[in-house]
């Protein structure tokens, strides 16, 4: 999956992408990093075709129907139980398939009869990630899946996302946290000022910034660009 020579200007005439080029790895979790306002979520919108993507700049990406996209806000019905919510989404995949409550993922079994609107923010995020991960798609997009989660649940969510690559799926996610993306199973892409300024594994990132701390490497990279 590749983006080449992509330009995009916002309605306020700020140039968000300036000859942006990116190569996404097929067998790693691709992680888009960068400061707020860099355009990470907007880039996911283009990749997903929520925003029309120019074919000449985006090559190797699946069509809309073969993409699952976790947005920051998902309009699940607050009155529906977790089981009903999961069943509804699975019906998108196969409307004729019967889905029993005991087929829920282990992580959601204890919440089966709880209304979605009564879940905590972290539980809602877990339901969303689990549900999307069970759809059969070629590419999965996750927009800050760890946002608002405690450390234990954040680790659980990222582990679930990582499992997708073990199933041969392609994954791109945005992130601001590093504690769960510190192995070379991840490919980092640092977006700032309209371009991808760095691509490589966490080990490559640490070497490039001559540090053993990913947060410090992030800060150094941002200072280097500014």
C-alpha positions, 0 to 999 in steps of 0.5 A: 500500500503506497501513497505518492506525491499527495497534496491536499489543501484545507478550506482555510487554505492551509496545506495539510499534505505537501508531496506526501509519500508513504509506504505501509508494511503488509505484515506489521501494524503501521502506526501513524505518529505526529502532533495534533493537527498534523493530519493523521485522522484525515489521512485515514479518511482518505485511505478509507475513502470516507474522503475521496482519494485520488487514484493516482496517489493511492495504490494497493489499497482495498476498496471501501467494502474491504476496509474496516474503520474505527472512528473516534465516535461510533453511533452504536445504540445506547439502549442495545446490549453488547450482545445485540450490538455485536450481533447487529454488526456481524449481520453486516457480514452475513445477514443470514447467519445466526449468532448466539450469545455464547459466540461472543469473544471472551473479553465481551462475555461478561458484558453481554447483557449490559446496555452499550450506553451504560458501559464505561468509556474504556469498555465502549472502546473495547466493544468497538475494537472487538466488533470491528476486528471480527469483521472479515476485511483486508485492511483495518484502520484504527483512530487512536484506539488507546484513547481514554483507556487504562494501561491494562485495557490499552495493552489488551486493545493493542494486542487484539489489533496486533493479532490481525496481522497474524491473520494476514490482515493489513493494519494502520492505526494512529497513536500518541502512546508508546508503551504498547508499540515498542517492538519491531512488529510495528512500523512507525510513520511520523507525519508532520508539516505535510510529509512523512518525516520518518518510516521505520521500526521502533528500533530504527526510530531510537537509533535515528534519534540516538536515545533508548526512550521512544517518548524522547525520540518522538520529542527529538523528531518533532524538534528536528522538523520544527 
